[in-house]
Amino acid sequence: MGNLRFIFSFFFLTSCSSANDMDHNKPEQQSSIIEAVKNKQYAVVEAALKKGTDVETKDENSKSLLLIATEANDLEMARLLTAHGGDVNRQDNRLDSPFLLAGASGQTEFVKLFLSKGARFDVFNRYNGTALIPACERGHVEVVRILTTTKGFPIDHVNRLGWTALMEAVVLGNGGKKHVEIVELLIGAGCNINIPDKDGVSALQHARSRNLTDIAKLLEKAAR
């Protein structure tokens, strides 16, 4: 009986010691995997995740590993992290998420990947906008093409500035070939061209006042 008590006590203490060691090393493990992601050390990251390191580890700005990889345009790392359950919707202190950032940055392959991994359309950036709105502003045609053909995507969402994706393409775009194509895509997807800005000015009125002739013609035709 005494021997049994000794064996039980030994294993109990050993287990507690191991758990304490894991807790003690947790900050170090987090720092290590963050650096491994930044340095594109794929094997190191995969090994750490398999050993139980949290795939949702964040840096001091609440950027997840997947957001760090997205910012670095590291598609291979993004695929590795999402394969291990990395959340494409997790936001940092600035309300950026991997999906929102990929859309805004024109990272077409990331957008495709994140859509296949559960990208949500009701998670908004710091302007209360979708991934589509900044993509339209910045002329990311292929991202716009993908999102406007994605079932259920809110193409007429109005952000905190009072602008839709169409409005942003007209007001902040340069009126060049890319923005003309983006307006065509939005119209083709059935966007509401009549949603005005906070001052009651329509996209067509903005296009005319900015002398965006090609865009104005598209909007005039769509209004008929």
For each residue, the residues with C-beta under 8 A, 3 or more apart:
1: 4 5
2: 5 6
3: 6 7
4: 1 7 8
5: 1 2 8 9
6: 2 3 9 10
7: 3 4 10 11
8: 4 5 11 12
9: 5 6 12 13
10: 6 7 13 14
11: 7 8 14 15
12: 8 9 15 16
13: 9 10 16 17
14: 10 11 17 18
15: 11 12 18 19
16: 12 13 19 20
17: 13 14 20 21
18: 14 15 21 22
19: 15 16 22 23
20: 16 17 23 24
21: 17 18 24 25
22: 18 19 25 26
23: 19 20 26
24: 20 21
25: 21 22 28 29
26: 22 23 29 30
27: 30 31
28: 25 31 32
29: 25 26 32 33 48 53
30: 26 27 33 34 53 54 57
31: 27 28 34 35
32: 28 29 35 36 48
33: 29 30 36 37 44 45 48 49 53 57 65
34: 30 31 37 38 57 59 65 68
35: 31 32 38 39
36: 32 33 39 41 44 45 48
37: 33 34 40 41 45 65 68 69 74 77 81
38: 34 35 68 72
39: 35 36
40: 37 72 74 76 77
41: 36 37 44 45
42: 45 46 76 77 80
43: 46 47
44: 33 36 41 47 48
45: 33 36 37 41 42 48 49 65 77 80 81
46: 42 43 49 50 80 84
47: 43 44 50 51
48: 29 32 33 36 44 45 51 53
49: 33 45 46 52 53 55 81 84
50: 46 47
51: 47 48
52: 49
53: 29 30 33 48 49 57
54: 30 57
55: 49 65 66 81 84 85 86
56: 64 65 86 87 90
57: 30 33 34 53 54 64 65
58: 61 62 63 64 65 92
59: 34 62 63 68
60:
61: 58 92 93 94
62: 58 59 91 92 93
63: 58 59 67 68 71 92 96
64: 56 57 58 67 68 86 87 90 92 98
65: 33 34 37 45 55 56 57 58 68 69 81 86
66: 55 69 70 78 81 82 86 87 88 90 98
67: 63 64 70 71 90 92 96 97 98 101
68: 34 37 38 59 63 64 65 71 72
69: 37 65 66 72 74 77 78 81 98
70: 66 67 73 74 78 98 101 102 105 107 110
71: 63 67 68 101
72: 38 40 68 69 77
73: 70 105 107
74: 37 40 69 70 77 78
75: 78 79 109 110 113
76: 40 42 79 80
77: 37 40 42 45 69 72 74 80 81
78: 66 69 70 74 75 81 82 86 98 110 113
79: 75 76 82 83 113
80: 42 45 46 76 77 83 84
81: 37 45 49 55 65 66 69 77 78 84 86
82: 66 78 79 85 86 88 113 114 117
83: 79 80
84: 46 49 55 80 81
85: 55 82
86: 55 56 64 65 66 78 81 82 98 117
87: 56 64 66 90 98
88: 66 82 97 98 99 113 114 117 118 119
89: 97 98 99 118 119 120 123
90: 56 64 66 67 87 97 98
91: 62 94 95 96 97 100 123
92: 58 61 62 63 64 67 95 96 97
93: 61 62
94: 61 91 126
95: 91 92 100 124 125 126
96: 63 67 91 92 100 101 125 126
97: 67 88 89 90 91 92 100 101 123 125
98: 64 66 67 69 70 78 86 87 88 89 90 101 102 110 114
99: 88 89 102 103 111 114 115 119 120 123 131
100: 91 95 96 97 103 104 123 124 125 130 131
101: 67 70 71 96 97 98 104 105 107
102: 70 98 99 105 107 110 111 114 131 143
103: 99 100 106 107 111 130 131 132 134 135 140 143 147
104: 100 101 125 131 134 135 138
105: 70 73 101 102 140
106: 103 135 138 139 140 142 143
107: 70 73 101 102 103 110 111 143
108: 111 112 140 142 143 146
109: 75 112 113
110: 70 75 78 98 102 107 113 114
111: 99 102 103 107 108 114 115 119 131 143 146 147
112: 108 109 115 116 146
113: 75 78 79 82 88 109 110 116 117
114: 82 88 98 99 102 110 111 117 118 119
115: 99 111 112 119 146 150
116: 112 113
117: 82 86 88 113 114
118: 88 89 114
119: 88 89 99 111 114 115 131
120: 89 99 123
121: 130 152 153 154
122:
123: 89 91 97 99 100 120
124: 95 100 127 128 129 130 159
125: 95 96 97 100 104 128 129 130 134
126: 94 95 96
127: 124 133 159 160 161
128: 124 125 159 160
129: 124 125 133 134 157 159 160
130: 100 103 121 124 125 133 147 153 154 157 159 165
131: 99 100 102 103 104 111 119 134 135 143 147
132: 103 135 136 143 144 147 148 153 155 157 165
133: 127 129 130 136 137 157 159 163 164 165 168
134: 103 104 125 129 131 137 138 168
135: 103 104 106 131 132 138 140 143 144 147 165
136: 132 133 140 144 165 166 168 169 173 179 182 186
137: 133 134 168 169 172 173
138: 104 106 134 135
139: 106 173 174 176 178 179 182
140: 103 105 106 108 135 136 143 144
141: 144 145 178 181 182 185
142: 106 108 145 146
143: 102 103 106 107 108 111 131 132 135 140 146 147
144: 132 135 136 140 141 147 148 165 182 185 186
145: 141 142 148 149 185
146: 108 111 112 115 142 143 149 150
147: 103 111 130 131 132 135 143 144 150 153 155
148: 132 144 145 153 155 185 186 188 189 191
149: 145 146 189
150: 115 146 147 153
151:
152: 121
153: 121 130 132 147 148 150
154: 121 130 157
155: 132 147 148 164 165 186 189 190 191
156: 164 165 191 192 195
157: 129 130 132 133 154 164 165
158: 162 163 164 195
159: 124 127 128 129 130 133 162 163 164 168
160: 127 128 129
161: 127 197 198
162: 158 159 167 197 198
163: 133 158 159 167 168 171 197
164: 133 155 156 157 158 159 167 168 191 192 195 203
165: 130 132 133 135 136 144 155 156 157 168 169 186 191
166: 136 169 170 183 186 191 193 195 203
167: 162 163 164 170 171 195 197 203 206
168: 133 134 136 137 159 163 164 165 171 172 173
169: 136 137 165 166 172 173 179 182 183 186 215
170: 166 167 173 179 183 203 206 207 210 212 215
171: 163 167 168 197 203 206 210
172: 137 168 169
173: 136 137 139 168 169 170 176 178 179 182 212
174: 139 179
175: 179 180 207 210 211 212 214 215
176: 139 173 179 180
177: 180 181
178: 139 141 173 181 182
179: 136 139 169 170 173 174 175 176 182 183 212 215
180: 175 176 177 183 184 214 215 218
181: 141 177 178 184 185
182: 136 139 141 144 169 173 178 179 185 186
183: 166 169 170 179 180 186 187 215 218 219
184: 180 181 187 188 218
185: 141 144 145 148 181 182 188 189
186: 136 144 148 155 165 166 169 182 183 189 191
187: 183 184 190 191 193 218 219 222
188: 148 184 185
189: 148 149 155 185 186
190: 155 187
191: 148 155 156 164 165 166 186 187
192: 156 164 195
193: 166 187 202 203 204 219 222 223
194: 202 223
195: 156 158 164 166 167 192 202 203
196: 199 200 201 202
197: 161 162 163 167 171 200 201 202 206
198: 161 162
199: 196
200: 196 197
201: 196 197 205 206
202: 193 194 195 196 197 205 206
203: 164 166 167 170 171 193 195 206 207 219
204: 193 207 208 216 219 220 223
205: 201 202 208 209
206: 167 170 171 197 201 202 203 209 210 212
207: 170 175 203 204 210 212 215 216 219
208: 204 205 211 212 216
209: 205 206
210: 170 171 175 206 207
211: 175 208
212: 170 173 175 179 206 207 208 215 216
213: 216 217
214: 175 180 217 218
215: 169 170 175 179 180 183 207 212 218 219
216: 204 207 208 212 213 219 220
217: 213 214 220 221
218: 180 183 184 187 214 215 221 222
219: 183 187 193 203 204 207 215 216 222 223
220: 204 216 217 223 224
221: 217 218 224
222: 187 193 218 219
223: 193 194 204 219 220
224: 220 221
